[in-house]
Amino acid sequence: MSMIEIRNIHKSFDGTEVLKGIDLSVNKGDVVAILGPSGSGKTTLLRCINFLERADSGEMVFDGERFNLNAIRRREIARIRRKTAFVFQNYNLFLNKTVLENVTLGLTAVRKLPKAEAKARAMDALVRVGMADKVNSYPAQLSGGQQQRVAIARGLASEPEIIYFDEPTSALDPELIGEVLSVMRKLAEEGMTMLVVTHEMEFARSVSSKVLFMEGGRVIESAPTAAFFSNPQQARSREFIRSILQSRQG
């Protein structure tokens, strides 16, 4: 049984259809890379799956429970979110709180964990991302890569079943991208289930287990990673891979 199944998800903004009937299946331990040109609907898909946007229609099966994505209730969303984490492009850290406070806040304020337990979870997560020596620092004292690693630690501290990443390296200077991808690679090796919107083709090729390639609000191709990169079935997929690789070489 899949951990998550999405069926026929549609979403429009101001009369423009952005998602045109997307299907997606994620099994436990999968690392799914969502690829495609800008404007293809990748981020909107991720936001609809985590209810940061309300889909116009579609169905989700999560851990065996079935939900109508347009009619899902607030308490059902809260229940699903307790099993997920979301890592944004721009970190979304509180600038007036320390690294430790940023990671513990959701555990104490939302999940109502005792402070001692929240701190223990936070420290464990910060160790996993290599940020345990920065617990008393504020975001402004950190590089972009360090801030993103704190954001990942915040997600890990909630002990999620799956983590959604929305282009987690797109806001970083090129020399800082590697440290974030290294953390994500380690999580994949540990068996964390991840759904990753990314333009980092080498990461997608070497870490993901499955690729979903989107364009114009549709899935153009969905395949195991090795098959997608070695023998893409669709002409548009081949063109995309070629153009990205050429731009990297240039």
Phi, psi and chi 1 to 4 in degrees:
 res  aa     phi    psi   chi1   chi2   chi3   chi4
   1 MET       -  136.4  178.9 -171.9  -65.1      -
   2 SER   -70.6  148.5  -60.8      -      -      -
   3 MET   -68.7  -44.6  177.3 -173.7  -69.3      -
   4 ILE  -132.7  134.7  -62.2  177.1      -      -
   5 GLU  -129.4  129.3  -67.7 -137.6   20.3      -
   6 ILE  -114.2  131.6  -57.8  -65.0      -      -
   7 ARG  -128.0  122.7  -69.1  -71.1  170.6  -99.6
   8 ASN    56.3   50.5 -159.6   29.3      -      -
   9 ILE   -83.4  130.6 -177.0  169.7      -      -
  10 HIS  -123.3  143.8  -72.6 -100.5      -      -
  11 LYS  -152.2  130.9  175.9   64.2  178.5  177.5
  12 SER  -122.4  149.7  -64.8      -      -      -
  13 PHE  -124.3  121.1  -67.4  102.8      -      -
  14 ASP    51.3   42.3  -61.2  -37.1      -      -
  15 GLY    84.2   -3.5      -      -      -      -
  16 THR  -101.1  121.1  -60.6      -      -      -
  17 GLU   -78.7  119.0 -165.0  171.7   21.5      -
  18 VAL   -98.3  -35.4  177.8      -      -      -
  19 LEU  -118.9  127.8  -61.1  178.9      -      -
  20 LYS  -120.7   54.2  -56.3  174.1 -178.3  178.1
  21 GLY    89.6   60.2      -      -      -      -
  22 ILE   -87.9  135.8  -58.0  -69.0      -      -
  23 ASP  -114.0  143.1  -65.3  -19.9      -      -
  24 LEU  -155.4  138.0  170.2   65.1      -      -
  25 SER  -130.3  130.8  179.0      -      -      -
  26 VAL  -127.9  123.1 -177.7      -      -      -
  27 ASN   -97.3  159.4  -63.7  -41.3      -      -
  28 LYS   -57.9  130.9 -175.5  174.0  176.5   58.8
  29 GLY    89.2   -7.9      -      -      -      -
  30 ASP   -67.9  145.5  -83.2   -9.3      -      -
  31 VAL  -119.0  104.2  178.5      -      -      -
  32 VAL  -100.6  120.2 -178.8      -      -      -
  33 ALA   -94.7  124.1      -      -      -      -
  34 ILE  -100.0  112.0  -56.0  177.8      -      -
  35 LEU  -112.8  162.6  -53.2  179.0      -      -
  36 GLY   150.6  162.6      -      -      -      -
  37 PRO   -66.5  162.4   25.0  -33.6      -      -
  38 SER   -58.0  140.7  -63.1      -      -      -
  39 GLY    84.0    8.4      -      -      -      -
  40 SER   -84.4   -9.2   56.7      -      -      -
  41 GLY   104.8    7.6      -      -      -      -
  42 LYS   -61.4  -52.7  -54.5 -176.9  -59.8  -64.5
  43 THR   -66.5  -38.6  -69.7      -      -      -
  44 THR   -60.8  -40.2  -60.6      -      -      -
  45 LEU   -59.3  -48.3  172.8   63.0      -      -
  46 LEU   -62.6  -41.7 -151.1   61.1      -      -
  47 ARG   -68.1  -33.7  -69.4  175.8   66.1   84.6
  48 CYS   -70.2  -37.8  -75.4      -      -      -
  49 ILE   -64.4  -33.8  -68.9  173.5      -      -
  50 ASN  -100.3    9.5 -157.4   42.0      -      -
  51 PHE    66.6   24.3  -49.3  103.6      -      -
  52 LEU   -76.7  -21.7  -64.0  169.4      -      -
  53 GLU  -126.4  148.5  -59.4  -77.6   -4.8      -
  54 ARG   -94.4  116.8  178.9   64.7   65.5  106.0
  55 ALA   -63.0  149.7      -      -      -      -
  56 ASP   -73.7  -34.1  -62.3  -29.6      -      -
  57 SER  -162.3  165.6   61.7      -      -      -
  58 GLY   132.7  170.6      -      -      -      -
  59 GLU  -134.0  142.9 -175.6  177.4   82.2      -
  60 MET  -125.3  135.4  168.6 -173.2  -81.0      -
  61 VAL  -111.5  119.0  178.1      -      -      -
  62 PHE  -125.3  119.7 -169.9  100.7      -      -
  63 ASP    49.6   40.7  -84.7   -7.0      -      -
  64 GLY    86.9   -8.3      -      -      -      -
  65 GLU   -96.7  140.5  -77.4 -168.0   85.4      -
  66 ARG  -104.3  135.4 -168.1  174.1  -57.4  -87.3
  67 PHE  -135.4  141.2  -56.2   95.5      -      -
  68 ASN   -84.0  117.1  179.7  -38.0      -      -
  69 LEU   -65.6  -24.2  -72.8  172.2      -      -
  70 ASN   -87.5  -26.6 -175.7 -104.6      -      -
  71 ALA  -110.0    8.0      -      -      -      -
  72 ILE   -61.2  142.2 -170.3  167.9      -      -
  73 ARG   -88.9  158.9  -62.6  170.7 -178.6  168.8
  74 ARG   -60.0  -40.7 -154.8  173.7  -83.5 -178.5
  75 ARG   -69.9  -29.7   65.4  174.9  178.1  -89.0
  76 GLU   -69.7  -40.2  -66.7  171.7  -31.4      -
  77 ILE   -60.2  -44.4  -68.5  173.6      -      -
  78 ALA   -61.1  -39.7      -      -      -      -
  79 ARG   -65.7  -41.9 -166.7  165.4   76.1 -116.4
  80 ILE   -66.3  -42.9  -68.4  171.0      -      -
  81 ARG   -64.3  -24.5  -79.8 -175.8  171.9  164.9
  82 ARG   -65.6  -17.0  -69.8 -178.7   71.7   85.7
  83 LYS  -105.4    4.4  -58.9  178.3 -178.9 -179.0
  84 THR  -130.9  164.2   70.4      -      -      -
  85 ALA  -138.4  152.6      -      -      -      -
  86 PHE  -128.9  125.4 -162.5  104.1      -      -
  87 VAL  -109.5  118.8  176.8      -      -      -
  88 PHE   -86.9  165.3  -63.9   86.4      -      -
  89 GLN   -60.3  -42.5  -67.1 -179.1   35.7      -
  90 ASN  -109.4   31.6  -65.4  -49.1      -      -
  91 TYR    72.1  -48.0  -27.6  130.3      -      -
  92 ASN    56.5   41.2  -78.8   26.5      -      -
  93 LEU   -88.6  154.2  -60.0  178.8      -      -
  94 PHE   -82.2  118.9  -68.9  101.5      -      -
  95 LEU   -69.2  -23.1  -60.9 -179.3      -      -
  96 ASN   -94.2    9.5   63.0  -24.4      -      -
  97 LYS  -122.4  149.3  -63.5 -170.3  179.3  -60.3
  98 THR   -70.3  170.4   65.7      -      -      -
  99 VAL   -55.0  -49.1  163.3      -      -      -
 100 LEU   -61.5  -43.2 -176.3   61.3      -      -
 101 GLU   -64.9  -37.9  -70.5  167.5  -19.4      -
 102 ASN   -61.4  -37.2  -95.2  -75.4      -      -
 103 VAL   -80.4  -33.2  178.9      -      -      -
 104 THR   -85.0  -20.9   57.3      -      -      -
 105 LEU   -56.1  -49.0 -177.9   61.3      -      -
 106 GLY   -64.8  -30.9      -      -      -      -
 107 LEU   -70.5  -37.8  -59.1  177.7      -      -
 108 THR   -87.1  -41.8   54.7      -      -      -
 109 ALA   -79.1  -39.5      -      -      -      -
 110 VAL   -96.7  -46.9  178.7      -      -      -
 111 ARG   -91.1   -7.4  -58.3 -166.2  179.5 -139.6
 112 LYS    60.9   34.2  -51.6  -59.5 -178.3 -174.4
 113 LEU   -75.9  147.7  -68.2 -175.2      -      -
 114 PRO   -59.3  148.3  -20.4   30.8      -      -
 115 LYS   -57.9  -38.6  -73.6 -175.0  177.5  179.3
 116 ALA   -64.9  -43.2      -      -      -      -
 117 GLU   -66.9  -41.0 -177.5 -179.7  -11.2      -
 118 ALA   -61.3  -42.8      -      -      -      -
 119 LYS   -64.8  -40.8 -177.6  177.1  179.4 -179.8
 120 ALA   -63.1  -43.8      -      -      -      -
 121 ARG   -63.1  -43.4  -82.1 -155.0 -157.9 -177.9
 122 ALA   -62.7  -44.3      -      -      -      -
 123 MET   -63.9  -40.8  -71.8  -55.1  -56.7      -
 124 ASP   -60.3  -44.4  178.1   65.6      -      -
 125 ALA   -65.9  -40.5      -      -      -      -
 126 LEU   -66.6  -34.9  -72.1  164.6      -      -
 127 VAL   -62.0  -43.0  167.4      -      -      -
 128 ARG   -62.4  -29.6  -69.8  173.6   71.7 -175.8
 129 VAL  -103.2    8.4  -58.3      -      -      -
 130 GLY    73.5   30.9      -      -      -      -
 131 MET  -122.9   18.8  -69.9  -63.8  -66.3      -
 132 ALA   -66.3  -22.6      -      -      -      -
 133 ASP   -84.1    1.4   60.2  -27.6      -      -
 134 LYS  -116.7   20.4  -61.5  -70.3 -173.6 -179.0
 135 VAL   -59.4  -30.3  -68.6      -      -      -
 136 ASN   -98.3    3.5  -64.8  -44.2      -      -
 137 SER   -81.2  157.0  -61.7      -      -      -
 138 TYR  -101.5  155.7  -71.7   86.2      -      -
 139 PRO   -50.9  -38.5  -32.3   38.2      -      -
 140 ALA   -64.2  -18.6      -      -      -      -
 141 GLN   -89.8   -0.2  -61.6  170.5  -53.7      -
 142 LEU  -111.3  153.8  -55.0  177.1      -      -
 143 SER   -72.7  167.3   69.7      -      -      -
 144 GLY   -60.0  -40.3      -      -      -      -
 145 GLY   -64.0  -39.5      -      -      -      -
 146 GLN   -66.3  -41.2  -70.0  172.6  -35.8      -
 147 GLN   -61.1  -40.3  -69.8 -174.8   62.5      -
 148 GLN   -68.6  -34.5 -169.3   61.5  -67.6      -
 149 ARG   -66.5  -34.7  -76.3 -169.3  -79.6  153.6
 150 VAL   -65.0  -40.9  172.8      -      -      -
 151 ALA   -62.3  -38.4      -      -      -      -
 152 ILE   -66.3  -41.3  -65.8  171.5      -      -
 153 ALA   -60.4  -40.0      -      -      -      -
 154 ARG   -58.9  -41.7  178.6  178.1   56.5 -166.7
 155 GLY   -66.6  -43.6      -      -      -      -
 156 LEU   -63.4  -34.6  -72.7  172.8      -      -
 157 ALA   -62.9  -23.3      -      -      -      -
 158 SER   -82.4    0.6   67.1      -      -      -
 159 GLU    53.0   56.8  -60.7 -179.4   -9.8      -
 160 PRO   -76.3  159.4   31.6  -37.0      -      -
 161 GLU   -82.5  -26.5  -66.4 -178.7   13.7      -
 162 ILE  -147.4  144.5 -177.0  169.6      -      -
 163 ILE  -117.1  131.3  -56.7 -179.4      -      -
 164 TYR   -97.9  129.5  -55.8  119.5      -      -
 165 PHE  -117.0  122.7  -68.7   86.2      -      -
 166 ASP  -103.8   95.0 -178.8   17.5      -      -
 167 GLU    43.8   62.5  -61.4 -164.9   23.3      -
 168 PRO   -67.2  -13.5   24.9  -35.7      -      -
 169 THR  -111.2    2.0   60.7      -      -      -
 170 SER   -68.6  -23.8   66.2      -      -      -
 171 ALA   -93.5    3.7      -      -      -      -
 172 LEU   -97.3  149.1  -59.8  178.8      -      -
 173 ASP   -64.5  148.4  -67.8  -27.8      -      -
 174 PRO   -52.3  -37.9  -28.5   35.5      -      -
 175 GLU   -73.6  -11.1   65.0  -92.1   23.1      -
 176 LEU   -99.3   -9.7  -59.1  177.1      -      -
 177 ILE   -63.0  -40.3  -70.4  172.6      -      -
 178 GLY   -58.3  -38.7      -      -      -      -
 179 GLU   -67.5  -33.7   66.5 -171.6   69.2      -
 180 VAL   -73.8  -44.1  173.3      -      -      -
 181 LEU   -63.7  -32.6  -65.8 -177.1      -      -
 182 SER   -63.4  -41.6  176.9      -      -      -
 183 VAL   -63.5  -43.3  167.1      -      -      -
 184 MET   -66.2  -37.2  -66.0  172.5   66.3      -
 185 ARG   -62.0  -42.3 -171.4 -175.9  -54.1  -88.1
 186 LYS   -63.2  -42.0 -179.9 -177.4  172.1 -171.4
 187 LEU   -62.2  -41.1  -66.8  178.9      -      -
 188 ALA   -61.5  -41.9      -      -      -      -
 189 GLU   -64.4  -28.5  -69.2  168.7   -7.1      -
 190 GLU   -81.5   -5.0  -67.2  171.2   -2.5      -
 191 GLY    95.1   11.0      -      -      -      -
 192 MET   -66.7  133.3  174.9   60.6   70.4      -
 193 THR   -78.8  128.5  -51.7      -      -      -
 194 MET  -139.5  142.3  -60.5 -168.9  -75.9      -
 195 LEU  -120.6  114.5 -165.3   54.0      -      -
 196 VAL  -124.7  113.7 -173.9      -      -      -
 197 VAL   -82.3  121.3  170.9      -      -      -
 198 THR  -153.1  153.9 -176.1      -      -      -
 199 HIS  -105.8    1.6  -72.3  -66.4      -      -
 200 GLU   -83.1   94.0  -65.5  -63.2  -31.8      -
 201 MET   -67.6  -37.0  -62.8  -70.5  -84.1      -
 202 GLU   -66.6  -39.1 -174.1   52.2   41.1      -
 203 PHE   -61.8  -47.2  171.5   81.5      -      -
 204 ALA   -59.0  -42.5      -      -      -      -
 205 ARG   -70.8  -37.1 -179.5  158.1   51.5 -175.8
 206 SER   -95.2  -19.1   61.8      -      -      -
 207 VAL  -114.9  -38.5  178.2      -      -      -
 208 SER   -72.3  156.2   72.0      -      -      -
 209 SER  -100.9  -21.0   53.3      -      -      -
 210 LYS  -146.7  147.6 -178.1  162.1   54.3  174.2
 211 VAL  -119.5  135.3  167.6      -      -      -
 212 LEU  -114.8  114.7 -166.1   78.5      -      -
 213 PHE  -103.9  122.9  176.1   63.9      -      -
 214 MET  -116.3  149.8  -66.5  178.6   61.4      -
 215 GLU  -156.3  137.9 -175.3  172.5   60.3      -
 216 GLY    58.2   32.4      -      -      -      -
 217 GLY    79.3   10.7      -      -      -      -
 218 ARG  -126.8  157.6  -58.6 -176.4 -171.0  -81.8
 219 VAL   -85.1  115.6  173.7      -      -      -
 220 ILE   -82.0  -37.7  -56.8  -61.3      -      -
 221 GLU  -156.7  140.6 -172.8  162.7   -9.1      -
 222 SER  -133.7  124.7  178.1      -      -      -
 223 ALA  -160.3  159.0      -      -      -      -
 224 PRO   -55.4  146.1  -24.0   33.9      -      -
 225 THR   -56.0  -47.8  -60.5      -      -      -
 226 ALA   -59.1  -42.0      -      -      -      -
 227 ALA   -68.7  -38.7      -      -      -      -
 228 PHE   -62.6  -45.0  178.4   80.9      -      -
 229 PHE   -80.7  -30.2  -78.8  100.4      -      -
 230 SER   -88.6  -29.6   63.8      -      -      -
 231 ASN  -150.5   64.0 -173.0   29.0      -      -
 232 PRO   -60.7  138.6   20.5  -30.8      -      -
 233 GLN   -85.0  -24.8  -62.0  -60.1  -61.9      -
 234 GLN  -104.2  141.3  -57.7  -61.2  -39.0      -
 235 ALA   -58.9  -38.5      -      -      -      -
 236 ARG   -65.5  -36.5 -177.5   64.0 -174.7   97.3
 237 SER   -63.5  -45.2  -55.3      -      -      -
 238 ARG   -60.9  -42.5  -67.6 -168.0  -69.5  -88.0
 239 GLU   -63.6  -41.8  178.8 -170.4  -18.8      -
 240 PHE   -63.9  -48.4  178.2   78.4      -      -
 241 ILE   -59.4  -45.2  -67.2  170.3      -      -
 242 ARG   -62.6  -44.4 -173.8  167.9   56.0 -111.0
 243 SER   -67.6  -38.6   66.2      -      -      -
 244 ILE   -66.6  -46.2  -69.5  -69.9      -      -
 245 LEU   -63.3  -38.9  -65.8  179.2      -      -
 246 GLN   -64.7  -40.5  -75.4  175.3  -13.4      -
 247 SER   -66.2  -34.4   69.3      -      -      -
 248 ARG   -67.2  -39.9  -66.8  -69.8 -172.7  -90.9
 249 GLN   -69.8  -32.2  -67.8  168.2   -3.0      -
 250 GLY   -72.1      -      -      -      -      -
